[in-house]
Amino acid sequence: MKNRRKKRTESEKPAPIEIRNHANGRLDEIVAHSANVHLEQMDSNYWWMGIEIQGRYFHVRFSSVKGIRVTVDEDTPEGVTRHAPRDSDA
């Protein structure tokens, strides 16, 4: 039996990195497709994660004071782009 998996169009392809928060702003999940990941603890309640996906470089910072908070920056030829995490559907 042949695999009849439908090929995704560009608009259907997932984002290279998805950071999802709960409605209260706390981290729900991070999803990176076909990525190299480096996670490093920088302090007792602070972590840095570097993600490389198809020549794109993301810097994710986590802090935990009252729940985990996250910020995401992407290095681009034009400079640094800040990405806002989205609320989780879950």
N, C-alpha and C positions, 0 to 999 in steps of 0.2 A: 504494500500500500504506500502510495506516495505521500510525502509531507505536503499538505495543502495550506501551509502557513502563508497568510497574506503579507506581502511586503508593505512596510509602513511608508507613507508619504512623508515629506519633510515636516509638514505641520503636525503629523501624528507621532513623530519621534520624540522621546523624552528629552528633557533638558539635560545637559551633561552633568549638572549637579543640582540637586533639589534639597533645600533646607526647609523643613516644615516645623512650625511652632503650633502649640495649642493656642486657643483664643486668649489665654492669660499671658502669652508671650514666652512661655517656657518651651524648651526644645522638645519636639516629638521625635523627629528622625532626620537623618542625613542619608541621601541616596546619591551615589556617584557611579556612572556607567563607564566601563572600560577605563579605569583610572589607576594611577599610581598615587598612593596615599602615604603621608608621613605624619604621625600624631606624636606630639611631645608635650609632656607636662612641664610648664615653665615655673609654676609656683604651686602652693598647696591648694589653691582653688582657681587656677588659670591654666588653660591648655591652648596650644597652637596646632593647627593641622594644615599642611600644605597638600594641595591636590593638583595633579597635572593630568589634563584630559586633552588629547589631540593637540598638543602645543599650546593649550590655554592653561594659565596658572592661577589658582585660587588660594587665598589665605583665609582660613577660618579660625576665629578666636572664640573660645568658650570661657565663661566665668561662672562660678557657682557661689552665690551668697544666699539667695532664697530661690532655689531652683536654678537650672542651667540656662544661661542666656548666651546668644551666639551672634556674631557679626561676620559678614563675608565680604571680602574685597577680591577683585580680579585684576591682575596686571594686564594691561592692554598697551598697544603701541601709543595710544593717546594719553596714557597715564593710568591711574587707578580708578576702577569703577566699583562703587558700593552696591551690593545686591541686598535687597530686603527679603528676609525669610517670609514665607507665606503661612497663613494659619492652616493647620491640618484639617482634612475633611473628617478625620476619625474622632 
